[in-house]
Amino acid sequence: MRYGMVIDLKKCVGCNACTIACRSQNGTPAGINFNKTKKYEVGRYPTAKMKSLPMPCMHCQNPPCLKVCPTFATHQNEGGIVTIDKEKCIGCRACIIACPYESRQFIWKINNYYENQKATPYEKLKFRKFERGTVAKCIFCIDRVREGLPPACVHTCISEARIFGDLDNPESDVSRLIALHQAAPFRGEPGTEPSVFYING
Amino acid sequence: MSSIIHRYTEMLSKKESLESMPLSPYNWSEADPSLQGEKKTLFGLCRHCMQGDCATLVHMEDGVVTGVEGRAGVPPNYGTLCPRGNSAIMSLYNPYRIKTPLMRTNPEKGLDVDPRWKEISWEEALDITANELKMVREEDPRGLVICEGWGERDTILRIPFRLAFGTPNEIGSHGPLCTVHYATGLIHGNFPVSIVDLEHCEYHITLGRSLGPNFATTGGTRKLTKALERGMKLVCVDPRCSYEASKGEWIPIRPGTDFAFLLAMAHTMLYEIQTYDTEFLINRTNCTFLIGPDGNYKRAPGSGKPLIFDEFTKTPLPFDQEEAHPSLSAACRIDGEICNTGFDLVRQGFVSYTPEWAETLTTIPADTIRRIAKEFVSAAKIGSTIEIDGFFFPFRPVSLNTERNVTNHRGGTYADLTGKIINMLVGSIEVPGGCLGSGYRGARAIEPTEDGTMRPGYEAEERPFTFPPDHVGLVEFFPNCHTTPHLAVNAILEPKKYHLDYEVKAWFSVGGNPIRMNAQPEKYVEALKKIPFSVSIAYHMDEPAVLADILLPEHSFLERLRVAPFYPQHQSISDEVNGLQMIQMRQPVPRLFNTMHVDDIFMELAERIGILRGEGGLYDMVNRGEDWIIKDHGLNMNPPYVLDIHKRYTLEEIFDLQIKGWKFGDGTGLDSLNETGYKAHWQPRKNFYLYYYYPGNQTKHEFYFHHLKNTGDRLRNNLRKYDIPFPGIEDEEFIFDLYKPVPHWVNSSQDQAPKEYDLRAINWKTPYFSSDVGNVTGNPWLAELYQADPYEAVICLNPETARKKSLKEGEKVTVSSLYGKIYGVIRVSELFHPDTAGISGGYGGGAKGGSPLNRKGPDFNALLSIDIDTLDAVSAGQEMSPRVKIEKRRNAQ
């Protein structure tokens, strides 16, 4: 069993429903986003196109972030999901430098959603999972996955551009789509072996 | 005026707050300790866009709402949810909400004047409001204006309250920037708009609108994705290359010239291609009707039936004569008058609109227009049929659809109607694969009149003329208008000039905010200052709230009980929800503040004014009402489930009766709905296509727009009858030129702008702002997204244009139209037509004391005009592409 995701860029409309569903699920503080969607354009007028690239953590099979962690705060769970134990993290940020995908963010300060306002009841409850001076990143919604549910970004995607499943099973939707479209990881740095694959669009 | 504009923009840039509304952080009360450890899930129903029908689950933990997600497996969103829907929690936990009833103590009003709020009890707030409204009602009920809008679209009692009060003056603040309804009402008998059948369509042309991705709607986006996957060709004619255009073929067009493209496409079909769905044109349109020199149907003596020209006998016969063979093209002499068929008149009217002519206006190469017209006609598969549920339909897998950025110019109604002509030429109206109305799907929509043509529906049905006018929004002079706050504001300021014989004494905001959502904000501020009493059912401190005398704080949408029928979707349809009749509900989360449900407020006020019970009261009006959009398919009071007009009801009891009497229900009520959250009834899919109800030649659409001409004629006669000029305009021909039965090119209201106004501003909806629902611009999660989005809250310019103007990325500029000016920052992008200044969403504006997020970004609407000579005379739609000039802001901070 190895959890993986396919993101179909032919279908993605860059709406960021994934980013906000992730926020709602994980309650990340302001400025901390497990998922980021980069919007950009290619070509010249009048044949230019608008493009988007959603970027969760790639959950590498061979994660460089894990190797550099001096306190073993980063670890690989069942199915290859990479998470961080905030109790063990000392905030050295070696992992941020090691990650080729800018998946990780350092929490300098727990920022509230409303600037110059106090934490709302939602923030008070949800921010317990985060600690100033530690590193945070996408966890493939491990709690949902353990309940048999897809990650929030996959569940919410309005164009069904995200598919989640078992990369080890050749019959799974993710495996079939990767084979059919020759989906490839973003920046296939030798050795990292990401679990997120993109269909080019 | 310019000094007022100056004051408005300066005011918004000031930093300090008002004394009675200090922006000190709000202290949230601690969660109830008894709820510690409690987990529960409620059935939700989203309200972060106008459609408001996505099924959700609302999760609570320890008494706190901890998550809102799409409800898996349930239509219409099947688990998915857009970024706005996913940000619902922040609409609940918003420190800038109004938390308790407030009363103004400072008589001076202004956006930057401290109202010196005083907290009062609900009893006091309701008593004061009811007393003021009662006095207005005793003098003249028309003195009350109810301003509704996207901020509050869950209410079911607003209209009954207005009817019981007795004022005609209900005004939607958002309407005139989206006048997209006339042609759909005329040709499909539907409201609000025309959509495309994405289950079958193979070639779709879309102009000035979104199929879903542009503002991230769940159903529309998924359906489009599936249609593209199965190979549908998508052509987007747009000054901006959106995500939609990027997934299809982008045809860049000069802003505001879509009508010229449509005329040239129709010209090409009528003069160069000349392949029509003749069967459709003869059987299902008034193309064959003979038209006299006065422009009216030539009628049979005695019966009065419209005449056609019979090809075999070469004589005029009544249109419904059996075994007649009506000619599409004919000229004949009847009673000494030369008559032509409607088809010939339309064709003749389009003779000069060649693709070369259109190229000079639109910048689209003539050959491209020709190619698209040819592809459209050949993809229509004229003559083919399809079987659905055992019924044979003509199959026309093409559709051309137009919306806001096509219709919101002078001549916009003609443009929308020309789009219908293009679809009718290939027979792709109300059949599988083609262009469909959305809303009511039933026989009533296209029922024929004695003339054989279908009865115009909704806004295509003209309003009666009364003089002096009853309606402060001057609907008597724009009998097919959408909503008219822009006309009301002038009439409030100068009633006599607009022939009103009464003054507005009270303003009641119920989700409407014309200051932010319309144009020339300073004029609305003046009007609201002039009105003696103003009350707002308010969620947050928006512009109408800061100008109000009393604030009645309402629940946020998650706290609001709601039961609603499902309206067929706004953008497209497919097998996913085709045939679905459904009711849905929202189970409310516990309220956070001292707020009330909007409909409880209406009942409390009505009781105090004395208009709740008895004949003509609010409950009586609830009993008599019918769903405006989906009529008998909606939630109505169907006997025996009606209100006893002498009793008092809770909102739950009213919903319970509505559910029990629902046409497609099983007789159970609110308790049963509470267990499932929704009730779905699937009709056969053939019922979705209006052709099914009146097939063959049993009903006809107007191809020659006889009804439009007649409306104009009646309006002119009424002006003569009362010997009055058309208000607010020099030359009334400027109005009547838009009531001709055959569309013709009209000059834009912007053509006279001085040369330095060399660009045209455009606006579009975004995933973060589809309309002003639920204060999405004040939502910090969405704000984080738009601040990171390169195309949001900036002024987008084509690189070539930027180079010519020596403007660079990130430069601070002033954008000015003839009507207002705004500040912004330049973004250089290849995704824009060179004549465009692209400004997205609904940013800027805002009032002191409200969320600072509401005041950020350029306020596109402040560039628009409310002057009558800039409007489309039929729909009263405002010009959405004003000419603008861009100048560097020197010494800008």
Boltz contact constraints between the chains, C-beta under 6 A:
constraints:
  - contact:
      token1: [A, 11]
      token2: [B, 225]
      max_distance: 6.0
  - contact:
      token1: [A, 13]
      token2: [B, 213]
      max_distance: 6.0
  - contact:
      token1: [A, 13]
      token2: [B, 221]
      max_distance: 6.0
  - contact:
      token1: [A, 13]
      token2: [B, 243]
      max_distance: 6.0
  - contact:
      token1: [A, 14]
      token2: [B, 243]
      max_distance: 6.0
  - contact:
      token1: [A, 15]
      token2: [B, 83]
      max_distance: 6.0
  - contact:
      token1: [A, 15]
      token2: [B, 216]
      max_distance: 6.0
  - contact:
      token1: [A, 15]
      token2: [B, 767]
      max_distance: 6.0
  - contact:
      token1: [A, 16]
      token2: [B, 83]
      max_distance: 6.0
  - contact:
      token1: [A, 16]
      token2: [B, 785]
      max_distance: 6.0
  - contact:
      token1: [A, 17]
      token2: [B, 82]
      max_distance: 6.0
  - contact:
      token1: [A, 17]
      token2: [B, 83]
      max_distance: 6.0
  - contact:
      token1: [A, 20]
      token2: [B, 83]
      max_distance: 6.0
  - contact:
      token1: [A, 20]
      token2: [B, 86]
      max_distance: 6.0
  - contact:
      token1: [A, 20]
      token2: [B, 87]
      max_distance: 6.0
  - contact:
      token1: [A, 20]
      token2: [B, 781]
      max_distance: 6.0
  - contact:
      token1: [A, 21]
      token2: [B, 86]
      max_distance: 6.0
  - contact:
      token1: [A, 23]
      token2: [B, 781]
      max_distance: 6.0
  - contact:
      token1: [A, 24]
      token2: [B, 67]
      max_distance: 6.0
  - contact:
      token1: [A, 24]
      token2: [B, 86]
      max_distance: 6.0
  - contact:
      token1: [A, 39]
      token2: [B, 789]
      max_distance: 6.0
  - contact:
      token1: [A, 39]
      token2: [B, 790]
      max_distance: 6.0
  - contact:
      token1: [A, 41]
      token2: [B, 830]
      max_distance: 6.0
  - contact:
      token1: [A, 41]
      token2: [B, 831]
      max_distance: 6.0
  - contact:
      token1: [A, 44]
      token2: [B, 830]
      max_distance: 6.0
  - contact:
      token1: [A, 45]
      token2: [B, 798]
      max_distance: 6.0
  - contact:
      token1: [A, 45]
      token2: [B, 830]
      max_distance: 6.0
  - contact:
      token1: [A, 46]
      token2: [B, 252]
      max_distance: 6.0
  - contact:
      token1: [A, 48]
      token2: [B, 241]
      max_distance: 6.0
  - contact:
      token1: [A, 48]
      token2: [B, 830]
      max_distance: 6.0
  - contact:
      token1: [A, 48]
      token2: [B, 831]
      max_distance: 6.0
  - contact:
      token1: [A, 49]
      token2: [B, 246]
      max_distance: 6.0
  - contact:
      token1: [A, 50]
      token2: [B, 241]
      max_distance: 6.0
  - contact:
      token1: [A, 50]
      token2: [B, 243]
      max_distance: 6.0
  - contact:
      token1: [A, 50]
      token2: [B, 246]
      max_distance: 6.0
  - contact:
      token1: [A, 50]
      token2: [B, 831]
      max_distance: 6.0
  - contact:
      token1: [A, 113]
      token2: [B, 780]
      max_distance: 6.0
  - contact:
      token1: [A, 114]
      token2: [B, 95]
      max_distance: 6.0
  - contact:
      token1: [A, 114]
      token2: [B, 780]
      max_distance: 6.0
  - contact:
      token1: [A, 117]
      token2: [B, 25]
      max_distance: 6.0
  - contact:
      token1: [A, 117]
      token2: [B, 95]
      max_distance: 6.0
  - contact:
      token1: [A, 118]
      token2: [B, 25]
      max_distance: 6.0
  - contact:
      token1: [A, 120]
      token2: [B, 28]
      max_distance: 6.0
  - contact:
      token1: [A, 120]
      token2: [B, 93]
      max_distance: 6.0
  - contact:
      token1: [A, 121]
      token2: [B, 28]
      max_distance: 6.0
  - contact:
      token1: [A, 121]
      token2: [B, 31]
      max_distance: 6.0
  - contact:
      token1: [A, 121]
      token2: [B, 64]
      max_distance: 6.0
  - contact:
      token1: [A, 122]
      token2: [B, 64]
      max_distance: 6.0
  - contact:
      token1: [A, 122]
      token2: [B, 89]
      max_distance: 6.0
  - contact:
      token1: [A, 122]
      token2: [B, 93]
      max_distance: 6.0
  - contact:
      token1: [A, 125]
      token2: [B, 64]
      max_distance: 6.0
  - contact:
      token1: [A, 155]
      token2: [B, 79]
      max_distance: 6.0
  - contact:
      token1: [A, 156]
      token2: [B, 70]
      max_distance: 6.0
  - contact:
      token1: [A, 156]
      token2: [B, 80]
      max_distance: 6.0
  - contact:
      token1: [A, 156]
      token2: [B, 81]
      max_distance: 6.0
  - contact:
      token1: [A, 158]
      token2: [B, 80]
      max_distance: 6.0
  - contact:
      token1: [A, 158]
      token2: [B, 82]
      max_distance: 6.0
  - contact:
      token1: [A, 158]
      token2: [B, 218]
      max_distance: 6.0
  - contact:
      token1: [A, 158]
      token2: [B, 221]
      max_distance: 6.0
  - contact:
      token1: [A, 159]
      token2: [B, 221]
      max_distance: 6.0
  - contact:
      token1: [A, 159]
      token2: [B, 225]
      max_distance: 6.0
  - contact:
      token1: [A, 160]
      token2: [B, 222]
      max_distance: 6.0
